[in-house]
Amino acid sequence: MSNKKYYFAVDLGATSGRTIIGSLEQGKFNIEELTRFDNQLIETGGHFYWDIMALYQEVINGLKLVAQRGINIQSIGIDTWGCDFVCVADDGAILRNPLAYRDPHTMGMMEKYFDEKISQEEVYQKTGIQFMNFNSLFQLYAMRQANNAALTHANKILFIPDALSYMLTGNAICEYTVASTSQLLNPMTGDLDLELIESLGLKREQFGPMTDPATIIGTLTEEVQQMTGLKAIPVIAVAGHDTASAVAAVPASNEEFAYLSSGTWSLMGIENKNAIINEKSYDLNFTNEGGIEGTTRFLKNICGMWIYEQCRKEWKEEVTANHKDAKALGHTQLIEDAMRQPAFQSIINPDDACFANPPSMTEAIREYCEKTEQHIPQNYGEFCRCIFESLALRYRQVFGWLKDFADVPLNVLHIIGGGSLNQHLNQFTANSCGVTVLAGPQEGTAIGNIMLQAKASGDIKDIWQMRNIIANSIELRRFEPQDQEAWAAAYEKFLRVKSKKLLCLQTLTQ
């Protein structure tokens, strides 16, 4: 008799989402994508929003399909991006669609908060979180400054995965890993910091009870059961932050590794027993986010495939408008075209503010190269080569810092997520960082989500058993460093360009 067990995972990214069925049997897992859908920003009234109701409906659609196929799922788990949140009214209703982290309303709010409320140094000492203008702390402050009606009338403030779980179960929680992205959580106490919350005119009880990954939130409401045709299935608090779920799925055999979660964002870091909060981590703007089983994900956000995705979107719109063939814009074609271009012609700093959300990404790249007196990319291949090489060089910089922070040698870099499929970028990363790269799994986030559901059900003991199962279930691609001399020279160019760009910006603002 088969002992196969099935789990339902919802994996929501900043550009798309999926529902996935994962199965576990005899020490191996398997996954199957059920549905895929777009997650589009809605621009209205001068703001950018997420459509939380549309996302909820996509979850329901996936659950309906489970019922139609007669799949006996053990549980449901949801992971999403971090920082963003939903305001809930006294009567339990959602108050407006949630603002998106790319909304410009937080620009300048960090500095204003530090001036008027709590100093930057003190905020970092409390949270150990990287300063980014869209952290929940500054989003909430911006909303308070604007007298945002949803916040004014909020009975509960729920991060995106917790909000969707609430819509499924009626139970409000505050899952630890996604809460840790907010810059409101104090890793020393393991709870939201009261001084920070009160500085926003809020109360601790407006957020749900702090909940660890692999905890049962509740079961599907009768309403959801009727809509989907399912029974009272448990909903699990997995690692609600998608990167935390992805890191849980790193198929490492020991602690001597760094990871790179490669997608719209690239997140490079190490897994640590305790938060690293000191002057150097503060100066370099590293972050300490919650992991599973009491670990800390010490990492840095890097603007990953966002730049490439935005260029590609722009090119597709141009091709469509001019009724041209879009075949040249396939991933394979673009990557092959990139590899035919001369190396290191144009280098950018992917984390420069000018690439955060410009009206035209290609124009932003052109302007950057012009201001730094470099070759200006002329075609798809040159743009893509520029992006991939620049990402790999930025990875080198961050990896070097991580080696200094780590208590153990970093002998391997695990690349997980959709970006792990880009074999040329993987090789560039190995070349640039001078370290063995192991690529896979592509579906790290969904796999981590499923494994934590299995842990909640008692089918998996701990993180190392999870990682052993994953390593036994997939084939990893290995990349060894090449062309070390050329990449060392390119890195020196990257540092020069990066500093030159800063000088340019200073000149422009004088």
N, C-alpha and C positions, 0 to 999 in steps of 0.2 A: 504493500500500500504506500502511495506517495505521501511524503510529509511536506510537500511544497506549500509555501505560504505566500500570499500576495499582499502588497502594500500599494497605496495610491499616493503619489507625490505630485504636488503642484509646485512648479519652479517658475517664478516670475522674475524676468529681467527687465531692464530699463527700456528695451526695445521690443521684446517679444516674450511670450509665455508658453508653457507646455503643461499638459497633464500626462503623467507617466505611470505605468504599472511596473512595479518591481517584484520579482519573485526570488525566493531564497530556498535552496534545496541542496542538501548534502555538501554544505560548506562552499557553495558557489552561488552567485547571483546572476540574474538576467533582468534586463529592462526592455520595455516596449513603450514607445511614444504613442499615446492615444490621440491627443489633439494638440495642435499648435495654432497660436493666434498672435496678432499684433498687439502691442501695448503702446498706444500712441499718445503723445502729449496733446492736450487740448489747449489751444490758445484763445482766450476770450477775456475781455475787460482789462487788458494789459497784464494778464497773468497766465502762467502755465499750470495746468492741472492734470492729475491722473483720473481716469474714469473708473472709480472703485466699483460702481454698480455693474459696469461691463465686465470687469475682472471677476466679480462674484458670479455673474452669469456664465462665464467661461468655466469656472470651477464646477458649477451645477451641470453644465453640458457634459463635462468629463465624467462626473458621477453618474449621470443618466446612461452614458455609454457603458459604464461598468455594469450597471443593473441589466441593461439590454443584453450584454454578452454573458451574463450569469457568472461573473467573476466574484469569488468569495473573498473580498478584501478584509484584512485584519484591522486596518486603521487608515487614517488620512493624515498627511503632514504638508505644511505650506512653508516655503521659504521665498523671500523676496530681497530686493535691494534694501539698504539701510536708510536711516535718517528721517524719512517721510512718515507722516502719521495722519490719523483720521480723528476728527472731533465728533463725539457722540452726545446727543441731547439727553435730558432727564428722562424722556419717554423711551429711550433706547434707539432712536432714529439717528441715522447718519446726517451730520450737519455739513452740507456742501461736499463736493469732490475735494480731495486733499490737494494742496499745493504741491508742485513738483520741485525737487531739489535744484533743477536748472532754472527756476524762476528768478528773475533779477531782483526781486524785492529784498533779498538779503545783502545786496552789494552795499558795502560801507557799514553794515550793521555790527560786524565783529568789533571794529574800532570804537563805534559808538557805545557798545555794551561795555567794553573794557574801561572807557572813560567814565561812564555813568554808574556802573554796577560793580563788577569784580575784575581785578586786574588779570591780564593775560597769563602772567606767571602763576597766579593763584589758581586760575581755572585749570591750567595744565597740571599743577601739583595735585589737584583734587581728582582729575579724570585720566590724565595720561593720554589724552586723545589729540590726534593731529588737528591742527586748525584749518578748517575749510569753511567758507562762508555759508555753506548749506547745511552744516551740522544742525541738529534739531534745536539746540540751545539758541542759535542765532535766528533760525526760522521762527521760533516761538516769540523771541524778542521783537523781530520785525513785525509779526502779526499783532503783538500787543501795542507796538508803536502806531500801527495803522488802525487801531481799534477794530480789528477783525471780528466780525459778528459771530462767526463760528466758534472762535476761541472764547469770546466773552460768554457764550452760552454753553460751553462744553462741560458736561458732567464727567465724561471720560475722554482721555487722550490715549489712543491706541496706535502703536506702530503697525505698518501695513500688514505683515503676516498675522499679527494678533487681531487686527480688525476683521480680516477675512475669516479667521477661526471663530471670532465672536459672532459673525453673521451666520456661521454654520451651527454653533452650539448655544449661543446666548450667554456664554461665560467670558468675562473679560480678564485677561492676564497681561503680564509684561514679561515677555521672554528675554532671558538674560543676554544672549548674544546680539540680538537686534537692538536692545536697549543700550548696549555698550557703544553703539555707533553714534549715539545722540549727543555726546559730550555732557550728559547729565548724570551718568553712572560713576560712582566712586568705586574703583576695583578693590580698595582696601576694606570697605565695608560690605561690598557685594550688593549694594542697593543704590537707588537714586539719591543724589546729594541734596539734602534739605535746603541748604543755603542757596544753591543754584536754582532749585525749583521756586523757592520763595522770592528770589530776585526777579522772577518772571510774573509775579503775582499769582502763582499757582500753588496747589496743595498736593502733597504726596498721594492722597486718596483719589485724586483724579486719574492716576495711572493704576493699572491693574497690579495685583500682587506679583512680586518677582518670582519667576518660574524658570527652573533649569531645563535644558534640553533633555529629551526622552521622558517627558512628563505628560500624563493624560490630562487634557484640558476639560473634556466632557464628551458627550455623544451628540450626534446629529439631532437637531430639533425635529419635532413631529412634522413641522412645515416642510423642512428639507427632505425628510423621509418620504413624504407624500409626493413632492416634486420629482424626486430622483428614482423612487421605487426601491430604495435601500432601507435596511433596518437601522437600528440605533448604533451605528458604527462609531468607535472611538476616534476623536480627533486629537493628535499628538502635537505637543510643542516640540518640534524638532529644533535644530539650530536655525532659528527663524531668519537670521541674516545669511544670505546665499553664500557668502564667502566662508562663513563658519561651517556650513554644511559641506562646502567644497574641501576645506582643509581637513575635515574629519575623514574625507575619502582619499587623502593622499596615501598611496600604497607604499609607505616607508617601512623599512625593516628595523630601523633604530632611530635615535634622536638626532643623528648627525646630518641633518638636511635643512635646506631652505625650500620654500614653495613659491610658486608664481601662479596665481589664479588669473588666467588670461581670457578676457572677454572684452566687453565694452570698456570696462575698467580693468587695469592690471593691478593686482595687489601682491606685493612681494614681501615675504616675511619669514619669521621663524616661530616655532611653537615653544612657549616658555612656561615654567611653573608659576612664575610671578610676573607682575607688571614691571617694566623697566621705565622708571620715571626719574630722570636726572637732567643735568644741564645740557649734556650732549644730545640726548633724545629730544629735548625741548628745542634746542637750536636747529636740529635737522628735521624737526616737525614729524617725528615718528608717532605712531598711534598704538595704543594698547586696547585691543578689543577682546571681548569674551570668547573663549573657546569652550569645548565640551570637557566634561570631567574636571572642571576647575582650572583648566589651562588658560593661558593668555596668548592671543595672537598678536605678536609684536610685529608690526608691518608698516608699510608705506603705500599709500594710494598713488598710482601712476596712471596717467591718461592713456589707456590701452588702445584697443581697436576703434575707439570712438572717432578718432581723426579719419581713419580709413573708411569707416562706415558712413561718415558724413560726406566725404568726398564721393564715394560710390553713389550715395543717394542723389547728390548734386548732378553727377554725370548721367544717371538714369533719367532724371527730370529733363535734362538738356536733350538727350537722345529721343525721349518720348515727344517732346515739344517739336523736334525737327523731323519726326517720323523716320528715324534712322534705326538700323539694326543694333540691338543691345547685346549681341553675342560677346563682344569684346569686354563686357562688364561682368562676366562670370568670374567667380573667385579664382578658378584655375587659370583662366586666360590672363587676368590681371597680375597674378603672382608670376606666371611664366614671362610676361612682358617685363615685369620689374627686374627679373634676373638677367635679362638681356641688356640692361642699362649699365653704364660705367659705375663703379663703386664710389661711394662717399663724395658725390658731386655736391649734394645739398644735405645739410644736417640741421635739424631743428631741435629745440627743447620741447618735447611733447607736453610738458607740464607748464609751459608759459601760459599766462592768463588769456592771451589772445586766441587760444584754441579751445577755450571753455565752451562757448556756444556762439560763434561768430555768425553773421548773416550768410557768409560764404566761406566755407572751410578752405577751398582751393585758393581763394583770394588772400586769406589769412596766411597761408603757407608762402604764397608769392611775396607778400609784403615782408614777411619775416626774413626770407632769403635775400630780398633786395636790401633791407636795412642792415643785414649782417654781411653784405658784399659777397654773396655766394651765387652760384649758378641758380637761375630761377627755373623750376621744373616746367617742361613744355608739353608733356603728354602723360597719359595714364601711367605708363611704366615708370617714368621718372618720379612722379608723385608717390607712387607706391614704394619704390626703392627708398626714397627719402624717408617715408614714414617707418618702414620696417627697420632700416639701419638705425634711425634715431631712437626708436624704442629699445633696440638691443643695447645701444650705448647708454641710455638712461638706466636700463637694467644693471649694467656694469657698475654704474655709480652707486646705486642703492645696494647692490649685492656686496660691494666693498664695505659699506657702512655696516651692514648686517654681520659680516665676519668679525668686525671689531666689537660688536655688542654681544655676540653669542658666547656662551660658556663652553661650547663644544665645537670641534672643527666642522665646517660645512662642506662635506665631501660630494654632495650631489644636490642639484636643483631639480625639483619635481615641478613640471609644468602641467597644470590641469585646466579644464574648461575648453571652450570652443577654440580658443587660440592655439591649443596643443595640436590641432590638425594642420597648422601652417608649418610644414616641415622646413621650409627655408628660413622662416623666422626662428624656429627652434635651433637650427644650426647657427644662425647669426648670434643667438643668445649664448650658446656654448662657446663660440669663438670670442665673443665680446667679454664674457664673464670669466673665461678660462676655467670652466668647471664642467664635469659630466652632467648632461641634461637627460632626464628621463621624462618622456612625454606620455601623458595619459593618466587617468581616463578623461575623455572628452566630456562625459556627462558627470563630472565630479560632484556637482551640486546636487543633482537628482539622486545620485548613488548615496551620498552622505545623508540626505533626507531619508531615504529608504532604510539605511542601516540604523539610523537613530530610532526610527519606528520599530525596527526589529529588536533593538535594545530595550525599548519601552515595553515590548511584549515578552521580554525575557529570553528571546531566541539568540541574542548576542550578549556576551559578558561585558566587554570593554572595548576601548578604542583600538587596542593592538589586535584583538580578534577581528574587528571590523577591517583593519588594514590588511591583515593576512588573507581574509576572504577575498578582498578586492584584488590583491596581488595575484591570487590564484585564479581569478576569473577573467583577467584581461591580459593582453599582450602589450607591454610597454615598448616604445621606440627609444633607442639610445643614441645620443649625439655626443661625440667627443670634440674638444676644442681643435680648431684648425686656424691657419693663417694668423697666428698670434701677433706677429710683428706689425702686419697691416692694420689689425684692429687696435693695437696699442697706439699707433699713430693717429688713427681715426678718433680715438678717445680723447687725445690731446686736442684735436680740432674741435670736438664736441664741447670741451671745457672752455676753449677760447671763444667759440660762437656763443655759448651760454652767457659768458661774462660780457661779451660785446653787446648782446641783446639787452642786458640789464642797463648798460651804459646808454644805449639808444633810448630806452624807455625813460631814463633819468633826464636825458637831454630834451625829450619831447615834453616832459612835464614841468620843466623849469620855466 
